[in-house]
Amino acid sequence: MLLAAASTVAVPIAKAADRMLGPRGCLFTFHRAAPPDRWSRLPNRNFYIDTAFLDEFLTYLRAGGWQMVTVEEAVRRSANAESGRYVNFSIDDCYRDSYELLAPLFRRHDAPLTLYVTTGIPDGTLPLWWAGLEDALLDRDRVCVGEERIELASWDDRRAAYHSIASSWDGPDAATHYAAFCRANGIDREAMHWKHAISWDMLEELARDPLIEIGAHTINHPRLSSLDSATALAELEQSRKRLNARLGLDVRHFAFPYGRSGDCGPRDFELARQAGFHSAATSRKGLVLRGQDQFSLPRNTINGAHRNLAAMAMHLTGLTGAAARIVGRV
């Protein structure tokens, strides 16, 4: 149904882009996934992609002749003028649903999937406060935040509470706020972490899958531009070394945790090179064309609310990247 409805808009746009642009790549990224019935209830649902929509989008790409490739292959093709049309899908951070929902879905489509792993997640050293907060709001009728008791009578109440609390916590003290929240509401932080985190056992299994490509996404998920060069380089180097040692790999590709123009720049691209990576991906919208700098790869973030193929066609044609540059949102 979705494919038929969207083709009226998406197909003519795609054909026009093929005539004008020729060979090109489009890299997509997102963080988490949920089935449609659960997605509709999530307090922070824009952070998730609806798996039913993703399934249809992958079908649409296959039907349209797009080749699905790894980042390794995308970088190789960017140096080749006759590289065809290709897409890559990458997941940033990596949560338990990367293993339970997303890897199986991509296997069904025989499609590669790149996992940019924040190593503090499987190591259990990075507090997943946003996931724990959302989980508590989803399953309870009320929560205590400091001296305030918040009633959660509807899904709208839960969404409003999530965005209000997350906004007030966001920053260097977020883990402290979350720890106090867990104590006040009787939440086992350790159990909550592993309810949402990917584990090394899961990653070891995924690393053996020929369709899965493992990349690095730092240790602690910092905004690298806010760090001095030595600290930023350590985040890059140590995450790569940790993945290599734990999974027996030679991790070649990296994605910036915050990837817009104010979050990473020429210094950070050079640090990625120094750390031994062969590419670095941003979250700046756009297409991969011939001659693309492999240390500032554009990627198009799929917002969970954008569940239509017409919106995806805008990414595939580069129109969203052009619009972002016009309005200065890069």
C-alpha positions in Angstrom: 0.0 0.0 0.0 2.7 2.4 1.0 4.8 1.6 -2.1 1.9 2.2 -4.5 0.8 5.4 -2.8 4.2 6.9 -2.7 5.3 6.0 -6.3 3.1 8.7 -7.8 5.5 11.3 -6.2 8.7 9.4 -5.7 9.2 7.7 -9.1 9.0 10.8 -11.3 11.4 12.6 -9.0 13.8 9.7 -9.0 13.8 9.4 -12.8 14.5 13.1 -13.2 17.4 12.9 -10.7 18.9 9.9 -12.6 18.9 12.0 -15.8 20.6 15.0 -14.1 22.9 13.5 -11.6 23.9 10.1 -12.9 26.0 7.8 -10.7 25.7 8.7 -7.0 25.5 7.3 -3.5 23.2 8.1 -0.7 24.1 7.2 2.9 21.3 6.8 5.5 21.7 6.7 9.2 19.4 6.3 12.3 19.7 5.1 15.8 17.0 2.7 17.0 14.0 0.7 15.6 10.6 -0.5 16.9 7.7 -2.4 15.4 4.8 0.0 14.4 2.5 -0.8 17.4 5.3 0.0 19.8 6.7 2.9 17.8 3.4 4.8 18.1 3.6 4.7 21.9 7.2 5.7 22.4 7.8 9.0 24.3 10.9 9.7 22.1 9.6 8.0 18.9 11.4 10.3 16.5 14.7 8.6 17.7 13.4 5.3 16.3 12.6 4.1 12.8 9.4 2.1 12.3 10.5 -1.4 11.2 7.5 -1.8 8.9 8.4 1.4 7.0 12.0 0.4 6.8 11.0 -3.0 5.4 9.0 -1.2 2.6 11.8 1.3 2.0 14.3 -1.5 1.4 11.8 -3.2 -1.0 11.4 0.1 -2.8 15.1 0.5 -3.2 15.6 -3.0 -4.6 12.7 -2.5 -7.0 14.2 0.8 -8.2 17.6 -0.7 -9.0 19.6 0.8 -6.1 22.5 -1.3 -5.0 23.0 -1.6 -1.2 26.6 -1.5 -0.2 28.9 -1.2 2.8 30.7 2.0 3.6 33.9 0.3 2.4 32.3 -0.1 -1.0 30.8 3.4 -1.0 34.2 4.9 -0.5 35.6 2.8 -3.3 32.8 3.8 -5.6 33.2 7.5 -4.9 36.4 7.3 -6.8 34.7 5.7 -9.8 32.6 7.8 -12.2 30.7 4.7 -13.4 29.7 3.5 -10.0 25.9 3.4 -10.5 23.4 4.3 -7.8 24.0 2.9 -4.4 22.9 3.3 -0.8 24.3 2.5 2.6 22.5 2.2 5.9 24.3 2.7 9.1 23.2 2.6 12.8 24.9 5.0 15.2 25.6 4.1 18.9 24.1 0.5 18.6 21.5 -0.7 21.0 20.0 -4.1 21.6 17.5 -3.6 18.9 20.3 -3.5 16.4 20.9 -7.2 17.1 17.3 -8.2 17.7 15.4 -6.3 15.0 17.6 -4.6 12.5 20.2 -7.2 11.6 17.5 -9.8 10.9 15.5 -7.4 8.8 18.5 -6.5 6.6 19.4 -10.2 6.3 15.9 -10.8 4.9 16.7 -8.3 2.2 20.2 -9.6 1.7 21.4 -6.1 2.4 24.6 -4.9 4.1 24.3 -2.9 7.3 27.0 -0.8 9.0 27.1 -0.6 12.8 29.0 2.4 14.2 29.5 1.2 17.8 30.0 3.5 20.8 32.1 1.1 22.9 31.0 2.5 26.2 27.6 0.9 25.5 28.7 -2.8 25.4 31.4 -2.0 28.1 28.6 -0.7 30.3 30.5 2.5 31.1 28.2 4.9 29.2 25.0 5.6 31.2 22.0 5.3 28.7 20.0 7.8 30.6 17.8 8.7 27.7 16.8 5.1 27.2 16.2 4.5 30.9 14.1 7.7 31.2 12.0 6.8 28.2 11.5 3.2 29.5 10.3 4.5 32.9 7.8 6.9 31.3 6.5 4.2 29.0 5.7 1.7 31.7 4.5 3.8 34.7 1.5 5.9 35.6 3.6 8.4 37.5 7.3 9.3 38.2 9.1 11.4 40.7 11.6 14.0 39.4 13.3 15.8 42.3 10.5 17.1 44.5 8.0 16.9 41.7 5.5 14.0 41.0 4.5 13.8 37.4 1.3 12.0 36.4 1.3 10.1 33.2 -2.3 9.6 32.2 -1.9 9.5 28.4 0.7 8.9 25.7 0.8 12.7 25.1 1.7 13.1 28.8 4.5 10.7 28.4 5.9 12.4 25.4 5.7 15.8 27.0 7.4 14.6 30.2 10.2 12.9 28.2 11.1 16.1 26.3 10.8 18.3 29.3 12.9 16.1 31.6 15.5 15.2 28.9 16.0 18.9 28.0 16.6 19.8 31.7 19.1 16.9 32.1 21.0 17.2 28.9 24.6 18.2 29.6 27.5 17.0 31.7 25.3 16.3 34.7 22.9 14.0 32.9 24.2 10.8 34.5 23.9 12.3 38.0 20.3 13.4 37.4 19.5 10.0 36.0 21.0 8.2 39.0 18.9 10.3 41.4 15.8 9.6 39.2 16.5 5.8 39.4 16.8 5.9 43.2 13.6 7.9 43.6 11.6 5.6 41.3 13.1 2.2 42.3 14.8 1.5 39.0 17.7 -0.9 38.8 20.1 1.0 36.6 22.2 -2.0 35.8 19.2 -4.1 34.6 17.9 -1.1 32.7 21.2 -0.6 30.9 21.3 -4.2 29.6 17.6 -4.1 28.6 18.6 -1.5 26.0 22.4 -2.0 25.4 24.0 -4.2 22.8 26.4 -6.7 24.4 29.9 -7.8 23.3 28.4 -11.3 22.8 25.9 -9.9 20.4 28.5 -7.9 18.6 30.8 -11.0 18.3 28.0 -12.8 16.5 27.2 -9.9 14.3 30.9 -9.4 13.4 30.9 -12.9 11.9 27.9 -12.0 9.6 29.2 -11.2 6.0 26.4 -8.6 5.7 27.5 -6.7 8.8 30.2 -4.0 8.7 31.5 -2.8 12.1 32.7 0.8 12.5 33.6 3.0 15.4 31.7 5.8 17.1 34.0 6.8 20.0 34.0 5.5 23.6 31.8 8.1 25.3 29.9 9.7 22.5 31.3 13.3 23.0 31.0 16.2 20.6 34.6 16.0 19.4 34.9 19.7 18.4 34.4 20.5 22.2 37.5 18.5 23.1 41.2 19.4 22.9 43.1 17.5 20.1 44.7 15.0 22.4 41.4 14.0 24.1 39.6 13.8 20.9 42.3 11.7 19.3 42.1 9.3 22.3 38.4 8.9 21.8 39.0 7.9 18.2 42.0 5.7 18.7 40.8 3.9 21.8 37.4 3.1 20.4 39.1 1.6 17.3 41.5 -0.4 19.4 38.8 -1.7 21.7 36.7 -3.0 18.8 39.7 -4.5 17.0 40.8 -6.3 20.2 37.4 -7.5 21.3 36.0 -8.5 17.9 39.2 -9.5 16.1 38.7 -7.0 13.3 40.5 -4.2 11.5 37.9 -1.4 11.9 38.4 1.0 9.1 35.5 3.4 9.3 34.3 6.0 11.8 31.2 8.1 12.3 31.2 11.4 14.3 28.8 11.2 17.3 27.6 14.8 16.5 28.1 15.3 12.8 26.9 18.7 11.7 29.3 21.5 10.7 29.5 23.0 14.2 30.3 19.6 15.7 33.2 18.4 13.5 35.5 20.1 11.1 38.9 19.9 9.3 40.8 19.3 12.6 38.5 16.4 13.4 38.7 14.9 9.9 42.5 14.9 10.2 42.3 13.3 13.6 40.2 10.5 12.2 42.9 10.0 9.6 45.6 10.0 12.3 43.7 7.4 14.3 44.0 4.9 11.5 40.6 5.1 9.9 40.0 5.1 6.2 36.8 7.2 6.3 34.7 9.3 8.6 31.0 10.0 8.3 29.1 13.1 9.3 25.4 13.8 9.6 25.4 16.5 7.0 22.8 15.8 4.4 23.8 15.2 0.8 24.9 12.8 -1.8 28.2 11.0 -2.3 29.5 12.0 -5.7 32.7 11.3 -7.5 35.7 12.8 -5.7 34.0 12.9 -2.3 36.4 13.5 0.6 36.2 10.2 2.4 36.8 11.9 5.8 33.6 14.0 5.6 31.1 11.7 4.1 27.5 13.1 4.1 24.8 11.0 5.7 21.0 11.6 5.7 19.4 11.0 9.1 16.1 9.2 8.9 13.8 10.8 11.5 11.3 8.4 12.8 8.4 10.6 11.9 9.3 10.7 8.2 7.5 7.5 7.3 6.9 8.1 3.6 8.8 7.3 0.5 8.4 10.8 -0.9 10.5 12.1 2.0 13.1 9.4 1.3 13.1 10.3 -2.4 14.2 13.8 -1.4 17.3 12.3 0.2 18.0 10.1 -2.8 17.9 13.1 -5.2 20.0 15.3 -2.9 17.2 17.9 -2.5 17.2 17.7 1.3 21.0 18.4 1.3 20.5 21.3 -1.0 17.7 22.7 1.1 19.8 22.3 4.3 22.7 24.3 2.8 20.3 27.1 1.7 18.9 27.5 5.2 22.2 27.0 6.9 21.3 23.7 8.7 24.4 21.8 7.9 
